[in-house]
Amino acid sequence: MHYDDALDTAISRLHDEGRYRTFIDIERRQGVFPKAVWRRDDGTERDITVWCGNDYLGMGQHPAVLTAMHEALEATGAGSGGTRNISGTTVYHKQLEAEISDLHGKEAALLFTSAYVANDATLSTLPKLFPGLVTVSDSLNHASIIQGIRNGRGEKRIFRHNDVAHLREILEDLRGQPVLIVFESIYSMDGDIGPIKEICDLADEFGALTYIDEVHAVGMYGPRGAGVAEREGLMGRIDIINGTLGKAFGVFGGYIAASARMVDAIRSYAPGFIFTTSVPPVVAAGAAASIRHLKQDQGLRARHQTQARILKMRLRGLGLPVIDHGTHIVPVHVGNPVHCKILSDMLLERFGIYAQPINFPTVPRGTERLRFTPSPLHGPAEIDALVGALDSLWGHCALNRAEMSA
């Protein structure tokens, strides 16, 4: 086999389909979020505004977080020293897990290096703990959920996205078997919300476990920022909650929160936890500080939602095809990978606005989009600049607003 030829063919296919991914070099600058510096390939620099980041609240530069990280760095140094079972468990890890379990009203929490790893490790381990377990998963669940279920090698069923009636049909067929229902609170590409109460009702009726991914909701929803399940008073009905420390909390890492017995079992059996070096103490300290702060800062959450509403209103006023499910995520439908990439490139080159194109396989073919994530620190000037740039480019590229908005 000609291995280089096979690699060239695979990469060429992405170019031909208009979905080859490129990454620009960005340097975030402390104190000027969401501004950053773009370093071009020729060595020149340009100031840009980042509109596609997942540091939703700007906590990655919050003084409380930075102070905690500086103190931990001076106290402990850089790394953790090993896996959790080989010298890698510190007071910082235990404090962070205590903050997480308190946030979600659970007995315990378990820290992973990312929410992807938390999903993969947990979901692949559960079939080993519950023989015969059938995992029933929403059709639009994140790639990490799909990977974890696949790695678990147990029986799985897929229900149509947010379709409670279809979920009931599947559960009727599985009556009497051990079942895990896996879904998300906020689906990150459309920004729509899962029917949490209805799923919990079905889980109670059929004796199923529930597993919710709150990655795009923690920090931003609920009285203390625990997510949509907290906002709707449903955390106590969820068996396992997955979350991230790398989005609204502004740092790095992922976790699950559950009963002490469930966490102990995952801790004891999941290879993705057992054999992975733990996050550095400095990261754990920053994440704990971020969670503590956001438990109290409802005002920051309110400003975040206000900026998202303003942006969606302004874009709809131009007739742009905004997908609006009432959350902080602002997708603008393009529907063609080549056009999506062109728009992204022109926003960056002409206007200093950075928004990555979202193409297949992240979203289905024909639903390509630009996805904007306003923060409380994207103020009127930044919103004016983005709205003006999109208005100009939509006309320049001859995209039909009325037809695409339908």
N, C-alpha and C positions, 0 to 999 in steps of 0.2 A: 504493500500500500504506500502511496505517495502522501505522507502525512502533511507536508507543507501545502500541497495542492488541496487537500481536504479542508485545511484551515482557511486557505484563501477563498475557497468556494463558500464556506460558511459565512465569512465576513462579507464577501461580495453580495451575498443574498440580502444581508441587512441593509447594505447601501442601496441595492436595487429597490427594496421595498420602502425606502425612505425612513427607516427606523434605526439606523446606526446611531449609537449613543456617543456623544462627545461630552467631555467634562472640562469646565474652565477652572483655572487656578484662582481661588478666592482667598483673600486674607481679611478675616473679620477684625475690626478695630474696636478695642474696648471704649465704651462710652458714646459711640455714634450709631449703635444698632437702630435701624436695619441697614445702615450704610456699610459698604465693604469696598475693598480694592480688588480690581480685576487685573491680574498680571497676564498680558498677552504673550503669545509665543515669541514675539520679537523683542521681548524684554520691557516694552512700554507698559505703563500703568494707567488705569482709569478708575475714577470713583463711580460706583454703581449702587443701586438700591436692590436688595434681595427681596423678591416677592414670592419665592417658592420654598422658603425654609420651613422647617418643622419646629424651630425654637419659637413656638407660637406666642409666648408671652414675653420673650426677651430675657428669660431668667438665666440664660447662659452668661449674662453680663451683670446680673443683679449684685449689688454690694454685699448682701448677706451671704450669697453663694460664694463669691470670690474670697470674702474674709474667712469663711470656714475652710476653704480649700488651701489658702495660704497657711493658716494655722496648722492644718493637718500635714501639709508638705514639710513645714519646718519641724514638726514633731516626729514624723515617721519616715520621711524620705519618699522615694518615687513609687516603688512597686509593693505588692502585697507579700511576696515571698513564696507563693505556691498556691496549690489548690486549697479549697476550704478544709479538707481533711489532712493536709500536710502543711501546716504553719500559716495557711492563708486566711484564717478566720481571726479578725481583730475586733476590738471594741467598736470600731467605726462600722463594720458590717452588721454587727448585732444592733447597734443603735439605728441604722437605716432600716433594718427589717422590722424593728419595733415601730418606727414611724409609719411604715407601709401598712402593717397589720392594724395599727390604730386608725389610719386613714380610711381603710375599707371595713372597719368593724369586724375583723376576723381574728381568730386566735393566734395565727402565725402567718409569716410570709417567708419567701425564699428568693434570694437574689441571684440573678444570672447576668451574664455579660451583655445580653441584649434581649429585647422582647421576642425577637425571632427565635433565639436559642431557648428562651423560656417556653414558647409554644411548642417548638420541635421536641425538646426534651420531655416536657410534661405529657403531651399528647401521644408520643411514641411509647411512654412508660405505662400509661394507664391500662392498656390491654393486658399487660403483664401482671398487673395488680388485680384486675377483675376479669377472670377467665370468661371467654364468650362475649365480652363487651362489644356492642355495636355502636360505632360512632356515627351520629347523624349530623351532617354539616351543611350550613348555608352555602349555596352555589357560588356566592361572591366572597367567601372568606379569603383572608390574606394567604399569600404563598407559604408563609411559615406554618400556618394551620394545616394547609394541604400537605406540606412536607412531613409534618409531625404525624398526621394520620397515616400517611403512606408508610412511614418508617415503623409505625406500630404494628403493621401487617395484620391488623384485625379486620373484621367485616365493617364496611362503611356504607352509608346511604347518603344521598345528596338531596336536599329539598330546595325547591325553587326559591329564589331570593325573597326573603321576608314573607313568604307564602305560608301562613299558619295553617290553612286548610290542607295544603300538601304535606306539611309536617305531621298533621294529625293522621293522614292516610298512612304514612310510613310507620308511625308509632302504633297504629292499630295492627299493622302487619307484624310488628315486633313484640306485641303484648306478651309479657311474661319473661322477656329476655332483659339482661342488663344493658342499659342504653346511656350514652352520653350525648347531649345536645350541645353543639358548638356553634357559636354565633358571635357577632360583633355588636358593639353599641353604636358606633359611628363608622360607616364605611367610607374610607378616605378618598375614594375617587369621585363619588357623587355627593358625599356629605349627607347621605340619608341615614336614618336611625332605625335600628332593629326593634321589632315588637317585643320588648323585654317581658312585660307583664304577661302577654298571651303565651309566650314560650314557657315562662315559669308555671303558668296554670296547667299547660299540657304536661310539663315535667312532673308536677304534683299528681296529676291524674294517672299518669302511666308509670310512676316510680322511677323516673330518669334523673340522672345527674345533669347539672348545667355548668357550662364553661363559657365565660364571656371574655372577649378581647376588648379592653377599654383603652387601647393604646392612643387613639385620637380623641380621647375625652378626658383622661386623667389630668388634673390640674385646672381644667377649664369649665367643668360642669359640676353642679351640686354645691351645697352650702360651704363645703370645705374642699372642693376640688377633687372628690373621689370619682367623679364620672357621671354618666347618664343614669346608671343604676342608683346612685345616691340621690340624684335630683328627683327621681321618680319613686324613691322610698322602697327600692327593691333589692338592695345589697344583701339583705339577710336571706333572700331566696336563691341567691347564686352560690353554687358550691365552690367554684374556682374562678377567681378574677385574675386576668392577665393584664399587666400594664407596662409602661416604659418610663424610663428616667431620661430619655434622650430627646423628647419632644417638648411638651409644655414645661417640664421640670428643668430643661435646659442643660442636662449633664450627659450621662451615659449609663447604659445598663437596662435591664428588664427584670421582671419579677412575676411571681404568682402570690396570691393571698388566699388562704383557705383555712380549714380546720387544722388544729395542731396535728391530728392523726394523718390527714391527707398530706400536709407538708412534710411530715417525718417520712412518710412512705416514698414520696418523690425524691426527697433528699437522699434516701438510702438506696434507691434503685436506678435513678436516671443517670446514664453515662454523661449526658451533656452538662450535668452539674458536677458529678464526681471527678471527672478527669479534665476539668478546665480550670486554669489559673483564675483566682478570684480578682474582681475589679480592684484597682489600687485604692488604698484607704483615702487618699486625697479626693478621689471621685465619689466614694461613698459619703464622705463628709459633706461635699458640696450638694449631693442629692438630698441628704437628710435635711440640710439647711433650706433647700428649695421647697421641700414638702412642708416643713414647719411654717415657712413664710406663707405659702399659698393656702394653707388651712385657714389663715386669718384674712387674706387679702381678697375679699369679694369684690372690692372696687376695681381691681385689675381685671378680673373676669368680666365685669360689666363693661368696662371700656373696650375690651377685646370684642365682645359681641356687638357693641355699637359700631365699631369700625367696619366689621364684616357687613353689617346691615347697610351702612352708608355706601360701601363699595358696590354691593349688589344692586342697590337702588340706582346708583349712578350709571352702571353698565346697562341695566334694563332700560334706563331712559334713553340710551343710544340705540336700542333695539338689538343689542348683542345677545347671543344665545346662552344666557347664564343658567346653570343648573342650580336651583335653589331649594334646599330641603330644610332651611331654617337653622343651619349650623354655621360654624366659622369657616368652612371650606368653600371656596368660590371657584368652581370649574366653569370654563367658557368653552363650549363645544366648537370644534373645528371640523372633525369628521374626515380628515385626510392627513396621513402622516407627513407627506411632503410639505403641504401648506402649514402644518403645525410647526415643523422644524424651521421653515422660512420665517414665520411670524416670531418665533423665539429668537432666531438670529438677528432679525431686524430690531426687535425690542432692545436687544443688548447693544448692537453696533450703533444704532441711531439715537437711542434714548437713554442708554445706561440703565436699563431695567432688565433684571435677570429673572426669567421664569422658564424652567426646563419644559420641553414638550413631553406630553404623556402619551405614549404609543403602546401598541400591542407588544408584549403580552400583559402589561400592567392593566390595560383596559381592552375590551373587545375591539376587533377591527371595525372601522367605521365610526367609532366613538372617540377618536383621538381628540385631545383637548389641551388647553393651557389651564393650569391649576394654580390659583393665587391663594396665598395664605396671609391675609392681613393680620397684623399684631396691634396691640394697644399703642405701639410707637410708630406705626405707619400713619402719620398725621395728614392734615388737609393738603399740604404741599405734595406729599408723596402720592396721595390718591389722585389729586389733580393731574399730576404728571402721567400716571398710569392710564387714567381715563382718556386723556388727550392723545396719548400714544396709540392706544388701541383704536380709538376713533379714526385716527389718521391711517393706520395700517389696514384696518378693515376695508376702508375705501380704496386704498392703494392696491390691495390684492383682489379687489372686485368680488368680495365675499357678500353674498346676498343675505342681508340681515333678516328681512321678513321671512324668507324661506327657511333659513337656518333656525330662526326662533320658534318655528312651528313645531 
